[in-house]
Amino acid sequence: MKFLFHAKSFGYGLCLAILLSGFAFSVQAQNVFIAKNDEKSKEQVETNKVESTEPVPTNSVLTRIGVDPSQTKPFTLNEAIRKALENNNSIEVARGDVRLAETQLRSLLGIYEPVFTITPSYNNNTQPQTTTLGGAGASGVTKSNSFSVNGGFSQLVQKGGGNYNVTFNNSRNSSSSTFSQFNPTFNTNLGVQFTQPLWRNRAIDSTRRQIKIQRKRLEQSDADFRRQTIDVISGVQRAYWDLVFALRDQQNKVANLNLSKENLRIVEAKISAGKAAPLEKAEVSTELANREAEVLSAAQQVSIAENTLKTLMLKETKDDIWNQALVPTDQPVFSLDAVNLDDAIKDAFDNRPELKRLKLQKDINKIDIDYFKNQTKPRIDLNASYNLIGLGGAYTGSLNNITTPLISGSPLTSSNAFLLSELLKLNPNIVVPNVTVSPSINTQFIGGYGQSLSNLFKNDARTISVGATISFPFKNKTAQADLAGAEIQKGQIEAQARSQEQTILVEVRNAVQAVETARQRVLAARRGRENAEIQLNGERKLYDVGRSTTFLLFQRENALTNARNTEIRAETDYNKALADLQKATSTTFRINNIEVDSPVDKQ
């Protein structure tokens, strides 16, 4: 799988981690998240700047277990997504499913590879004979030796469902039989057999059905991989913005804590000068303790958000990044433009992997229907074969004409010789004439293995066979039942597709509504924060001239802190809603410039 990353999807520039220079204590860089272009935030920091130099009440306020605050890792959202694509274990499992489906498809395609076979064998045979008619000599047995090397190759033909088999057989035979005219004898045979279905299994058979289905399942595994990847990317986006909010929330609560410490310093000075009652110090100390608890809770939320993001980004539990403090450098994006619902629904119906998976399931069901319909037909196969025969050997007789008595041999084994012997007893003067015998063997067969091959390819000796195999069950209940089951599954898949489309429609509508609601919340939160700033400035002026109380000042400070948190929460929720919309419409790859190669294109 190939992933290409570009930065245009997230750009508003980098956010710098800076120190709140006017606060009472130093905050580590990873806990400060202020965009360098956010001038309002800088102005607000300047407004709240105090001169206190007192330390934080406890040194462990911002400590996170297992994280070295001196090791920070700034990173963008694009970098977080890229790292998740490389290391996320859920993506690795889904990628493995795709590879497994690829191997299963290659395994099925392997059935169409030609198969070469070779079978060498040697036989030694000693056979007793009861008469000389068996070719036995004085020993009463015949001995034979044969050595053969038979080879050939066979292959199934994917188009048409036929198969062919080519054989090339060779043998060398020697025998002690007195009747053998060739010793040794060399036999060669070259044959081709071909079987072609003419009706059942011609358009589709079991093997081709499985291959077609496996191709669809490979595409389904690819769709599952894309869905899993989209889920992980969406999770990274949400975790990234949760960490942004957690760090901003911690920053705001730290700032609020330092305001309380400055108020405590001022109250202590007033008490020392006799301008304030000692009871007022207890009120400020109580508020200070409450704000310390809020900072501790905020630090815990930072740790939770950071660990969630690391889980999505990292593969091993021993990765060094586990001990580093993550510093997100992207700030939330915001647009005044509303999302078009119709375009979002169209994108979802065009891109959702779940719909693609159901479409592929429909294709698998159609393959099953076609196959089972084919199996209801009778089977008619064409069978054809063509064989060439070659022969050669060493001739054991004479190639010249031979003069021999017309009747010869032993009266014990030859009936003609026995009759002649009886006639000679009656008339010893009978003369048996001689006859001239010419060789009865064709000289083209005389020779060794080379002569046998020569005779083979002369095509003088051959066998041609053409026939058909016809078979059919009387009722074929199995194929008919399988076909009926496939038709039922077709209706189920169509119902599942309609249900899935409704689910996707609801998800998209809810996602668009969430984006619009978050957009309105951002605008409302900004107005609330601006008014809280005005109220705090006014309350502080009243407090400085003695016309307000510490209680009211604390209320305004807390209100401003809450307003700031509400604004950053609204901004991060808006970005999380955009991520959810990308997930609902399956436009995550396109918007984040990610390309995924399909394994189906390589098959």
ABEGO torsion letter per residue (X at the ends): XBBBBBAAAABAEBBBBBBBAABABBBBAAABBBBAABAAAAAAAAAABBABABBBABAAAABBBGBBAABBBBBBAAAAAAAAAAABAAAAAAAAAAAAAAAAAAAAAAAABBBBBBBBBBBBBBBBBABAAAGBBAAGBBBBBBBBBBBEBBBBBABGGBBBBBBBBBBBBBBABAABABOBBBBBBBBBBBBBBABBGAABBAAAAAAAAAAAAAAAAAAAAAAAAAAAAAAAAAAAAAAAAAAAAAAAAAAAAAAAAAAAAAAAAAAAAGABBAAAAAAAAAAAAAAAAAAAAAAAAAAAAAAAAAAAABABAABAAAABBBBBABBBBBBABBBBAAAAAAAAAAABAAAAAAAAAAAAAAAAAAAAAAAABBBBBBBBBBBBBBBBBBBABBABBBBBBABBEBAAABAAAAAAAAAAAABAABBBBBBBBBBABBAAABEBAAAAAAAAAAGABBBBBBBBBBBBBAAGAAAAAAAAAAAAAAAAAAAAAAAAAAAAAAAAAAAAAAAAAAAAAAAAAAAAAAAAAAAAAAAAAAAAAGABBAAAAAAAAAAAAAAAAAAAAAAAAAAAAAAAAAAAAGAAAAAAGBBBBBAAAAX
